[in-house]
Amino acid sequence: MTPVGHYTIQVASFSSYDKALSYRKKLRGYSHIRIMRAHFGGQPIFRVQVGQFSDPQRARSVAREVKAELGSAFIVEAD
């Protein structure tokens, strides 16, 4: 059984935490908004993600809606 919250939708990533935080403020209508720190090429990046889904079909459906509104969205497996 897939755990609840196994998928999320990434809507943006930034090299600056402050920029990610500023973008996050635009997402008030979404649930489960989070900023995840990662590293790319030895540099920190901050990924902005919304939603929490156990069903990949539901995640895809919501990702299409988010992409239509924000211009960018793709599904990732939640950490």
Contacts in CASP RR format, 6 or more apart in sequence:
PFRMAT RR
TARGET T0000
AUTHOR 0000-0000-0000
METHOD contacts of the structure
MODEL  1
MTPVGHYTIQVASFSSYDKALSYRKKLRGYSHIRIMRAHFGGQPIFRVQV
GQFSDPQRARSVAREVKAELGSAFIVEAD
2 54 0 8 1.000
3 54 0 8 1.000
4 52 0 8 1.000
4 54 0 8 1.000
5 52 0 8 1.000
5 53 0 8 1.000
5 54 0 8 1.000
5 78 0 8 1.000
6 53 0 8 1.000
6 54 0 8 1.000
6 77 0 8 1.000
6 78 0 8 1.000
7 52 0 8 1.000
7 53 0 8 1.000
7 54 0 8 1.000
7 55 0 8 1.000
7 56 0 8 1.000
7 59 0 8 1.000
7 75 0 8 1.000
7 76 0 8 1.000
7 77 0 8 1.000
7 78 0 8 1.000
8 32 0 8 1.000
8 34 0 8 1.000
8 49 0 8 1.000
8 50 0 8 1.000
8 51 0 8 1.000
8 52 0 8 1.000
8 53 0 8 1.000
8 59 0 8 1.000
8 75 0 8 1.000
8 76 0 8 1.000
8 77 0 8 1.000
8 78 0 8 1.000
9 49 0 8 1.000
9 50 0 8 1.000
9 51 0 8 1.000
9 59 0 8 1.000
9 62 0 8 1.000
9 63 0 8 1.000
9 66 0 8 1.000
9 73 0 8 1.000
9 74 0 8 1.000
9 75 0 8 1.000
9 76 0 8 1.000
10 47 0 8 1.000
10 48 0 8 1.000
10 49 0 8 1.000
10 73 0 8 1.000
10 74 0 8 1.000
10 75 0 8 1.000
10 76 0 8 1.000
11 23 0 8 1.000
11 27 0 8 1.000
11 48 0 8 1.000
11 49 0 8 1.000
11 50 0 8 1.000
11 66 0 8 1.000
11 70 0 8 1.000
11 72 0 8 1.000
11 73 0 8 1.000
12 20 0 8 1.000
12 23 0 8 1.000
12 47 0 8 1.000
12 48 0 8 1.000
12 70 0 8 1.000
12 72 0 8 1.000
13 20 0 8 1.000
13 45 0 8 1.000
13 46 0 8 1.000
13 47 0 8 1.000
13 48 0 8 1.000
14 20 0 8 1.000
14 23 0 8 1.000
14 45 0 8 1.000
14 46 0 8 1.000
14 48 0 8 1.000
15 43 0 8 1.000
15 44 0 8 1.000
15 45 0 8 1.000
15 46 0 8 1.000
16 46 0 8 1.000
17 35 0 8 1.000
17 37 0 8 1.000
17 44 0 8 1.000
17 46 0 8 1.000
19 46 0 8 1.000
20 35 0 8 1.000
20 46 0 8 1.000
20 47 0 8 1.000
20 48 0 8 1.000
21 35 0 8 1.000
23 48 0 8 1.000
24 33 0 8 1.000
24 35 0 8 1.000
24 48 0 8 1.000
27 33 0 8 1.000
27 48 0 8 1.000
27 50 0 8 1.000
30 50 0 8 1.000
30 51 0 8 1.000
30 66 0 8 1.000
31 50 0 8 1.000
31 51 0 8 1.000
31 52 0 8 1.000
32 49 0 8 1.000
32 50 0 8 1.000
32 51 0 8 1.000
32 52 0 8 1.000
33 48 0 8 1.000
33 49 0 8 1.000
33 50 0 8 1.000
33 51 0 8 1.000
34 48 0 8 1.000
34 49 0 8 1.000
34 50 0 8 1.000
35 46 0 8 1.000
35 47 0 8 1.000
35 48 0 8 1.000
35 49 0 8 1.000
36 46 0 8 1.000
36 47 0 8 1.000
36 49 0 8 1.000
36 79 0 8 1.000
37 44 0 8 1.000
37 45 0 8 1.000
37 46 0 8 1.000
37 47 0 8 1.000
38 44 0 8 1.000
38 45 0 8 1.000
38 46 0 8 1.000
38 47 0 8 1.000
39 45 0 8 1.000
47 76 0 8 1.000
49 76 0 8 1.000
49 78 0 8 1.000
50 66 0 8 1.000
51 62 0 8 1.000
52 78 0 8 1.000
53 59 0 8 1.000
53 62 0 8 1.000
56 75 0 8 1.000
59 75 0 8 1.000
60 75 0 8 1.000
63 73 0 8 1.000
63 74 0 8 1.000
63 75 0 8 1.000
64 73 0 8 1.000
66 73 0 8 1.000
67 73 0 8 1.000
END
